[in-house]
Amino acid sequence: MSQLVKGERIMAFTFIARMKIHPEKRDTFVEACQELEKATLENEEGCLYYKFYKLRDENSYAVIESFENEELDEAHQQTQHFKDIVPKLMECLDGTYVREFLDPLDS
């Protein structure tokens, strides 16, 4: 995604991931999401945006992630906090997970 940041044009690697969880695992899921969001934003300089959302469809959530480039997203997946927290998230999913990449209109 091309955007202006501090007056400079950059290319970003951005996507939204949608997921459904088992309702009885909601508290565990939300806690893990908050933990991952905090660790990512505090420790990864190339992360432009990282935020989990509750969707209006019952038991549905999404995360919007944006990194300066695809390599930084790959590096994110190798961080210790990712390796520690993501398995907790995965245990809460009902199997539904869709990742959609976002590109600017002018690309």
C-alpha positions in Angstrom: 0.0 0.0 0.0 1.5 3.3 -1.0 0.9 6.0 1.6 2.4 9.3 2.8 4.3 9.0 6.1 6.1 12.2 7.3 6.1 13.6 3.8 7.6 10.6 2.1 5.9 8.0 -0.1 6.5 4.5 1.1 5.3 1.1 0.0 3.7 -1.0 2.7 2.7 -4.6 3.0 -0.8 -4.5 4.5 -3.5 -7.1 5.0 -6.6 -7.9 7.0 -7.1 -11.3 8.5 -10.6 -12.4 9.5 -11.2 -15.3 11.9 -13.9 -17.0 13.9 -13.4 -18.4 17.4 -15.0 -20.9 19.7 -17.3 -18.7 22.0 -16.1 -20.5 25.2 -12.5 -19.4 24.3 -13.3 -15.7 23.9 -11.4 -14.5 27.1 -8.3 -16.4 26.2 -8.4 -15.2 22.6 -8.9 -11.5 23.6 -6.1 -11.6 26.1 -3.7 -13.2 23.6 -4.7 -10.6 21.0 -4.0 -7.8 23.3 -0.6 -9.3 24.3 0.5 -9.8 20.7 -0.7 -6.3 19.7 1.3 -4.7 22.5 4.4 -6.7 22.0 4.4 -6.1 18.2 3.9 -2.4 18.5 6.5 -2.0 21.2 9.2 -4.2 19.7 9.0 -4.0 15.9 10.2 -0.8 14.3 9.0 -1.6 10.8 5.4 -2.2 12.0 3.2 0.7 10.7 -0.1 -0.6 12.1 -1.2 -3.6 14.1 -4.7 -3.8 15.6 -7.3 -6.5 16.5 -11.0 -5.8 16.1 -14.2 -7.5 17.2 -16.5 -7.8 14.1 -20.3 -7.5 14.3 -20.8 -11.1 13.2 -20.9 -13.2 16.4 -17.5 -14.7 17.4 -15.8 -13.0 14.5 -12.6 -11.0 14.8 -10.1 -9.4 12.5 -6.6 -8.0 12.6 -5.2 -5.3 10.3 -1.5 -5.5 9.9 0.8 -3.2 8.0 4.6 -3.4 7.7 7.0 -1.3 5.7 7.6 -4.4 3.5 6.9 -8.1 3.2 10.2 -9.0 4.7 9.3 -7.3 7.9 6.1 -9.2 8.1 8.1 -12.4 7.6 10.5 -11.2 10.4 7.5 -10.5 12.6 6.5 -14.2 12.3 10.0 -15.2 13.6 9.9 -13.0 16.7 9.8 -14.7 20.1 6.5 -13.0 21.1 4.9 -14.2 17.9 6.0 -17.8 18.5 4.9 -17.6 22.1 1.5 -16.0 21.6 0.1 -17.2 18.2 -0.3 -20.8 19.3 -2.7 -19.6 22.0 -4.7 -17.7 19.4 -4.8 -20.7 17.0 -6.2 -22.9 19.8 -9.2 -20.6 20.0 -10.1 -20.6 16.3 -13.0 -22.7 14.9 -11.0 -23.3 11.7 -12.1 -20.1 9.9 -9.2 -17.9 8.9 -9.0 -15.7 5.8 -6.2 -13.3 4.9 -6.9 -10.6 2.4 -4.1 -8.3 1.1 -4.8 -4.6 0.6 -3.3 -2.7 -2.3 -3.8 1.0 -3.0 -6.2 2.1 -5.7 -3.3 3.5 -7.8 -1.2 0.4 -7.8 
